[in-house]
Amino acid sequence: MFKVLAHRIYGRLFSAQIIALVGTGLLTVALGLLAFDIAGDKAGAVLGTALAIKMVAYVTVAPFVGAFSAQLPRRAFLISMDLVRAAIALSLPFITEVWQVYLAVFVLQSASAAFTPTFQATIPDVLPDEEDYTNALSLSRLAYDLESIVSPMLAAALLTVINFHWLFAGTVVGFLISAALVLSVTLPVSPAKPRDGGIYDKTTRGSRIYLATPRLRGLLALNMAVAMGGALVIVNTVVIVKGRLGLDDNAVALALACFGAGSMFSALTLPRVLGRVADRTVMLTAATFLALVLGAFAAVLHANGWAFAPAATTSGWGLLLLTWALLGCGYSATQTPSGRLLRRSAHAEDRPAVFAAQFALSHACWLVTYPLAGWLGASLPLATLAGLFALATIVATIAAAMLWPAGTAGALQHDHPDLPADHPHLMGDGAHHAHAVVIDDLHPRWPTRAS
């Protein structure tokens, strides 16, 4: 998997991603401390609102970026977004009001919503080989998991010798180094061409292509399954560990580390698995596994009468760590192959718009599941909450299986006289291609896509 790092351009881009992620991790810790410094006991409400603003920025900004960024020079655009993020991070130590926190978060996350899908859409052009791209996806997942573990540890170490305001300086340095690494390489020219139509047509093009493609409709349902399992962990870990088990901050970090470790295990093993097993099988199996783990967790809690109070610390703590690790495995295995589906489902010139659509739609799922996990977690027993999320996950998985039909070759013959011979839909099969489902009735300017 790591041999792909020998590719000079990708190696530097991956380094930029790692450094920017560490900077973002430091920012997350510092922002929480800043919120407490400003709002005191209301810091939780401030952070909850900031998280909602982040998701709104992702959902609303990404489609606009996908519509227009492809016509801009890629390297200059990515560098400019890093510089915007650095400038916002530099301003954060001077913030004294809650509304200023919200404004800064919106601008910073809007820049991230512009940077991330553009970055993701660039990697398939940098790594045209399928195996290399699969390895890159696993490395990207690994980077996110490592960041979730390393950044809090680094922040904790730094806070023993510096004031938390200096963590923002670390964030600024991270974004500046990321910009410098992007500047140091020559990126492939985007194949996108100017599109006809108004703002509506341009900004919704990626979503319309996405929703017209059966396997991507299935991916959207899988995004919801992943968001269900992930939100339960991210939102409720601190409540379960500190509020119900009565443990300390280190225990919270350990629980989240178990989730990250499970995700890292999947990321490391997926390239070999995807070389032998179809993406659809891997992703649906992993999503089903997520639902089963949640269901088993709920059943064990109910059967043993564990309310996760301090009296049940030993048994409940062990169960929690095991469950979180297994959920991490299913989470990563469901999510990581999504880039392969997006790559196969669009012209190279449409990739920025389609990746932006995935970015927006997947975060729209989190915008639903985050508050659900919080509101229901505050009012329901943990066993009931886990059971409801297990049910929702399996419903989303069944919907994905129905929306993304099996058997994508050999059942229905059709021609593509309007597509170039090197279109990803035709590569390896020539102008005559086989599919198992009826082709969608797409807009005549769009390439025909099947499941």
C-alpha distance (Angstrom), angle and dihedral (degrees) to the residues before:
residue distance angle dihedral
M1 . . .
F2 3.80 . .
K3 3.80 94.1 .
V4 3.81 89.0 84.3
L5 3.81 87.7 70.8
A6 3.81 87.2 72.2
H7 3.80 86.8 73.6
R8 3.80 100.7 99.7
I9 3.81 99.4 -143.5
Y10 3.78 95.8 41.1
G11 3.80 91.9 44.3
R12 3.80 90.9 57.8
L13 3.79 93.2 43.2
F14 3.78 90.1 51.1
S15 3.81 89.7 49.7
A16 3.80 88.5 51.4
Q17 3.78 89.9 51.2
I18 3.82 92.8 49.9
I19 3.81 94.1 48.9
A20 3.81 93.2 45.6
L21 3.81 90.0 49.7
V22 3.79 92.2 52.1
G23 3.80 88.7 49.7
T24 3.80 89.9 50.2
G25 3.81 90.2 49.5
L26 3.79 91.4 53.6
L27 3.78 88.5 47.9
T28 3.81 91.2 54.1
V29 3.81 92.2 54.4
A30 3.81 93.3 43.7
L31 3.80 92.5 47.4
G32 3.80 90.9 54.9
L33 3.80 90.9 51.3
L34 3.81 90.9 45.6
A35 3.82 90.4 51.7
F36 3.82 90.0 52.1
D37 3.80 90.2 47.0
I38 3.81 90.7 53.8
A39 3.81 103.4 32.6
G40 3.81 104.8 24.1
D41 3.81 111.8 -165.8
K42 3.82 89.8 7.1
A43 3.81 91.6 62.5
G44 3.81 91.0 106.1
A45 3.79 91.5 58.7
V46 3.81 90.4 46.9
L47 3.81 92.3 51.3
G48 3.80 91.9 44.9
T49 3.79 90.2 53.8
A50 3.81 91.0 45.4
L51 3.81 89.6 52.5
A52 3.81 90.6 51.3
I53 3.83 89.9 48.9
K54 3.80 88.9 51.5
M55 3.81 91.5 54.6
V56 3.81 92.4 45.5
A57 3.81 89.3 52.4
Y58 3.80 90.6 50.3
V59 3.80 94.1 48.3
T60 3.81 97.2 44.6
V61 3.81 103.7 34.4
A62 3.81 101.8 43.2
P63 3.86 96.4 66.9
F64 3.80 91.7 52.0
V65 3.77 90.7 48.9
G66 3.80 91.5 47.8
A67 3.79 89.6 53.8
F68 3.79 97.2 53.4
S69 3.81 111.3 16.3
A70 3.80 93.4 76.5
Q71 3.81 89.7 67.4
L72 3.83 90.9 53.9
P73 3.82 125.5 81.1
R74 3.79 103.5 -87.4
R75 3.78 98.7 -142.6
A76 3.79 94.8 46.7
F77 3.80 91.5 46.7
L78 3.82 94.0 50.6
I79 3.80 91.9 46.3
S80 3.81 92.0 49.0
M81 3.83 91.1 52.3
D82 3.80 90.6 50.9
L83 3.80 89.6 50.7
V84 3.81 91.9 49.7
R85 3.80 90.0 51.9
A86 3.79 90.9 47.9
A87 3.82 91.1 50.8
I88 3.81 92.5 50.9
A89 3.81 91.9 47.3
L90 3.80 88.8 50.5
S91 3.81 90.2 55.7
L92 3.81 96.4 50.1
P93 3.84 98.1 83.8
F94 3.81 88.3 60.2
I95 3.81 94.8 54.3
T96 3.80 115.6 113.9
E97 3.82 104.4 165.0
V98 3.79 132.7 65.1
W99 3.82 93.6 -128.3
Q100 3.80 88.6 56.3
V101 3.81 89.0 56.1
Y102 3.81 90.1 53.2
L103 3.81 93.1 48.1
A104 3.81 92.9 47.7
V105 3.81 91.8 48.2
F106 3.81 91.8 50.6
V107 3.81 93.8 50.3
L108 3.79 93.8 43.4
Q109 3.80 94.1 47.2
S110 3.80 90.9 44.9
A111 3.79 87.4 58.1
S112 3.81 89.0 49.2
A113 3.82 89.5 49.4
A114 3.80 87.1 55.0
F115 3.80 96.0 43.7
T116 3.80 103.1 43.8
P117 3.84 103.6 55.0
T118 3.82 90.9 40.5
F119 3.81 89.3 51.8
Q120 3.81 91.5 46.7
A121 3.81 92.7 48.9
T122 3.81 90.2 51.9
I123 3.81 96.0 57.4
P124 3.86 96.1 69.4
D125 3.81 88.7 56.1
V126 3.81 91.4 47.7
L127 3.84 91.6 47.0
P128 3.82 108.3 33.2
D129 3.82 92.7 167.2
E130 3.83 111.6 96.4
E131 3.80 95.3 -139.9
D132 3.80 92.5 49.0
Y133 3.79 90.9 48.8
T134 3.81 91.9 49.5
N135 3.81 89.6 52.1
A136 3.80 89.4 49.1
L137 3.81 91.2 53.3
S138 3.80 91.0 52.2
L139 3.80 91.1 47.7
S140 3.79 89.7 50.6
R141 3.81 90.7 52.3
L142 3.81 89.2 47.1
A143 3.80 90.1 51.6
Y144 3.81 92.2 54.2
D145 3.81 91.4 48.5
L146 3.80 93.5 47.9
E147 3.80 90.2 48.9
S148 3.79 91.1 55.1
I149 3.81 88.8 55.6
V150 3.80 103.8 33.5
S151 3.82 100.7 42.3
P152 3.84 97.1 58.9
M153 3.82 90.0 45.7
L154 3.81 91.3 49.4
A155 3.79 91.3 46.4
A156 3.81 91.3 50.1
A157 3.80 90.8 51.0
L158 3.81 92.9 48.1
L159 3.79 92.7 47.8
T160 3.79 89.8 62.5
V161 3.82 89.6 67.7
I162 3.83 106.5 22.6
N163 3.80 140.5 42.1
F164 3.82 115.0 -99.2
H165 3.81 90.4 -113.1
W166 3.80 87.7 71.9
L167 3.81 89.6 62.5
F168 3.79 86.4 73.0
A169 3.82 87.3 59.8
G170 3.82 88.3 56.4
T171 3.79 88.6 52.9
V172 3.80 91.6 50.8
V173 3.81 91.4 50.2
G174 3.81 90.3 49.3
F175 3.80 93.5 54.2
L176 3.82 92.2 44.7
I177 3.81 92.2 51.7
S178 3.80 89.2 47.3
A179 3.81 89.5 53.3
A180 3.82 90.8 48.4
L181 3.80 92.1 51.8
V182 3.80 91.7 50.2
L183 3.81 88.5 48.5
S184 3.81 90.1 53.8
V185 3.83 94.7 64.3
T186 3.78 136.4 59.9
L187 3.79 110.6 -126.8
P188 3.82 124.4 -152.2
V189 3.78 112.8 -95.2
S190 3.77 111.0 -102.5
P191 3.82 110.3 -107.4
A192 3.80 90.9 -147.1
K193 3.78 117.5 123.9
P194 3.82 128.9 -156.1
R195 3.80 110.3 -84.9
D196 3.77 129.0 -139.7
G197 3.79 120.7 -124.2
G198 3.76 137.9 56.8
I199 3.77 132.2 -65.5
Y200 3.81 92.5 -80.6
D201 3.80 93.2 54.6
K202 3.79 92.5 46.5
T203 3.79 97.7 45.0
T204 3.81 95.3 45.2
R205 3.81 96.7 41.5
G206 3.80 93.7 93.6
S207 3.80 93.1 48.1
R208 3.80 92.5 46.1
I209 3.79 91.8 51.2
Y210 3.80 89.4 45.2
L211 3.81 95.1 50.4
A212 3.82 92.3 44.0
T213 3.80 92.1 58.0
P214 3.83 115.0 83.2
R215 3.80 97.1 -148.1
L216 3.81 90.8 48.7
R217 3.79 91.4 49.3
G218 3.79 84.7 54.4
L219 3.79 89.2 48.6
L220 3.81 90.0 54.7
A221 3.81 89.9 56.0
L222 3.81 89.3 48.2
N223 3.81 88.8 50.9
M224 3.79 87.1 59.5
A225 3.82 91.5 48.9
V226 3.81 90.6 51.5
A227 3.81 91.9 46.4
M228 3.81 90.7 53.1
G229 3.80 94.3 54.9
G230 3.80 94.3 38.1
A231 3.80 96.0 48.1
L232 3.80 92.2 52.4
V233 3.81 89.0 56.7
I234 3.80 100.0 39.6
V235 3.81 97.5 44.1
N236 3.79 101.7 36.6
T237 3.81 106.5 34.4
V238 3.81 94.9 89.0
V239 3.83 91.2 45.2
I240 3.80 93.0 49.8
V241 3.80 96.9 43.1
K242 3.81 100.0 41.1
G243 3.79 103.5 21.9
R244 3.80 101.3 39.3
L245 3.81 104.9 22.2
G246 3.79 95.4 34.0
L247 3.80 94.3 -134.1
D248 3.80 128.9 143.1
D249 3.81 137.9 -104.5
N250 3.81 92.4 -86.9
A251 3.80 89.3 59.2
V252 3.81 89.8 53.5
A253 3.79 89.5 52.7
L254 3.83 91.2 47.9
A255 3.81 92.5 51.1
L256 3.80 91.9 50.5
A257 3.81 89.4 44.9
C258 3.82 89.4 56.6
F259 3.80 89.8 54.0
G260 3.82 89.4 48.3
A261 3.80 92.2 47.1
G262 3.79 91.6 53.6
S263 3.78 90.0 49.3
M264 3.82 91.2 48.8
F265 3.81 91.0 51.0
S266 3.81 90.0 55.8
A267 3.80 92.3 45.7
L268 3.81 91.3 53.0
T269 3.81 95.0 48.4
L270 3.81 100.4 38.5
P271 3.85 99.6 82.0
R272 3.81 90.8 61.4
V273 3.80 92.7 43.1
L274 3.83 93.6 48.7
G275 3.79 88.8 52.2
R276 3.82 88.5 64.8
V277 3.80 107.0 24.5
A278 3.81 129.0 54.8
D279 3.80 118.0 -105.8
R280 3.79 91.9 -121.0
T281 3.81 92.8 54.8
V282 3.81 93.2 47.1
M283 3.80 95.1 47.1
L284 3.81 97.2 44.2
T285 3.80 91.7 45.1
A286 3.81 90.9 50.1
A287 3.82 92.6 48.2
T288 3.82 90.0 49.2
F289 3.80 88.1 50.1
L290 3.82 89.1 53.4
A291 3.79 90.6 54.2
L292 3.81 92.9 46.1
V293 3.81 92.6 50.2
L294 3.82 91.1 50.2
G295 3.80 90.4 46.9
A296 3.80 93.1 48.3
F297 3.82 90.3 48.1
A298 3.80 90.3 52.7
A299 3.82 92.4 46.0
V300 3.81 94.4 50.2
L301 3.81 91.6 47.8
H302 3.78 91.5 49.6
A303 3.82 95.4 44.2
N304 3.80 93.4 50.4
G305 3.77 95.7 39.9
W306 3.81 91.4 -125.9
A307 3.76 109.9 168.8
F308 3.81 88.5 176.7
A309 3.76 94.1 -115.8
P310 3.82 121.2 151.2
A311 3.82 90.0 -94.3
A312 3.82 88.9 66.7
T313 3.79 94.4 45.1
T314 3.82 99.5 122.2
S315 3.80 98.9 46.3
G316 3.80 95.0 34.3
W317 3.81 93.7 47.7
G318 3.79 93.6 53.1
L319 3.79 91.6 47.4
L320 3.80 91.2 49.2
L321 3.82 94.4 51.5
L322 3.81 92.8 48.1
T323 3.80 92.7 46.3
W324 3.79 93.6 48.1
A325 3.83 91.4 50.3
L326 3.82 91.7 50.4
L327 3.80 91.6 46.4
G328 3.82 88.5 52.6
C329 3.82 89.9 54.9
G330 3.80 93.0 51.8
Y331 3.80 93.0 41.8
S332 3.80 94.4 55.6
A333 3.80 96.3 40.6
T334 3.80 90.8 53.0
Q335 3.79 96.1 45.2
T336 3.81 106.9 36.3
P337 3.85 100.2 68.6
S338 3.84 92.4 53.7
G339 3.81 92.4 95.9
R340 3.81 89.8 60.5
L341 3.81 90.3 56.1
L342 3.80 92.7 48.6
R343 3.79 91.6 48.6
R344 3.81 92.5 52.8
S345 3.79 95.0 44.5
A346 3.79 102.2 60.0
H347 3.76 144.4 46.8
A348 3.78 111.8 -103.2
E349 3.80 88.1 -109.5
D350 3.82 90.9 54.0
R351 3.80 95.7 48.7
P352 3.82 96.9 93.5
A353 3.80 90.6 53.7
V354 3.81 93.7 44.8
F355 3.81 93.9 46.0
A356 3.81 88.4 48.4
A357 3.82 89.2 51.3
Q358 3.81 90.4 52.4
F359 3.80 90.0 48.3
A360 3.81 92.5 51.0
L361 3.81 98.1 40.4
S362 3.80 95.1 45.2
H363 3.80 91.0 50.9
A364 3.80 89.4 47.5
C365 3.81 85.6 62.3
W366 3.81 89.8 53.3
L367 3.80 89.5 47.9
V368 3.82 86.4 61.6
T369 3.81 99.2 40.8
Y370 3.82 99.3 43.6
P371 3.82 95.4 63.7
L372 3.81 91.3 38.0
A373 3.80 91.1 55.3
G374 3.79 90.3 47.2
W375 3.79 99.4 44.5
L376 3.81 96.6 41.2
G377 3.79 91.9 41.2
A378 3.80 89.7 58.0
S379 3.80 94.5 51.3
L380 3.83 107.9 30.2
P381 3.82 134.8 63.3
L382 3.78 111.5 -99.9
A383 3.80 92.6 -115.6
T384 3.81 90.7 55.3
L385 3.82 92.1 46.4
A386 3.81 92.7 50.6
G387 3.80 90.7 46.5
L388 3.80 92.9 52.0
F389 3.80 91.6 48.0
A390 3.82 90.2 48.0
L391 3.80 89.7 53.3
A392 3.81 92.2 47.8
T393 3.81 90.7 48.4
I394 3.79 94.3 52.0
V395 3.83 90.9 46.9
A396 3.81 89.4 52.6
T397 3.81 90.4 48.0
I398 3.81 92.6 50.6
A399 3.80 89.0 49.1
A400 3.82 89.3 51.6
A401 3.80 91.4 51.8
M402 3.81 90.8 50.9
L403 3.81 95.1 44.9
W404 3.82 93.2 46.1
P405 3.82 106.0 50.0
A406 3.78 120.2 -150.9
G407 3.80 124.6 -119.7
T408 3.78 103.8 48.1
A409 3.80 96.4 -176.3
G410 3.76 138.4 55.6
A411 3.80 104.5 19.5
L412 3.77 107.5 84.6
Q413 3.79 124.0 30.2
H414 3.78 119.1 -152.9
D415 3.80 139.4 154.9
H416 3.80 132.8 -127.1
P417 3.81 106.0 -156.3
D418 3.82 90.0 160.2
L419 3.82 96.1 58.2
P420 3.80 127.6 83.4
A421 3.79 116.0 -112.6
D422 3.80 92.2 -113.5
H423 3.82 94.9 54.3
P424 3.84 109.7 128.6
H425 3.80 89.0 -123.9
L426 3.83 89.5 62.5
M427 3.78 103.6 32.3
G428 3.77 111.1 125.0
D429 3.79 94.6 10.3
G430 3.80 104.2 60.1
A431 3.78 120.7 -141.8
H432 3.80 93.4 -37.0
H433 3.79 114.3 72.5
A434 3.80 136.5 175.3
H435 3.79 128.9 -138.4
A436 3.77 136.9 171.8
V437 3.79 98.1 -137.0
V438 3.77 138.2 50.9
I439 3.78 111.8 -89.2
D440 3.78 118.1 -108.7
D441 3.78 117.8 -107.5
L442 3.77 96.2 -115.3
H443 3.76 133.2 -179.3
P444 3.85 107.1 -77.7
R445 3.82 91.3 -120.1
W446 3.80 91.0 57.7
P447 3.79 125.4 82.8
T448 3.80 113.0 -109.1
R449 3.78 110.1 -103.6
A450 3.75 129.3 -168.4
S451 3.74 132.7 -173.0
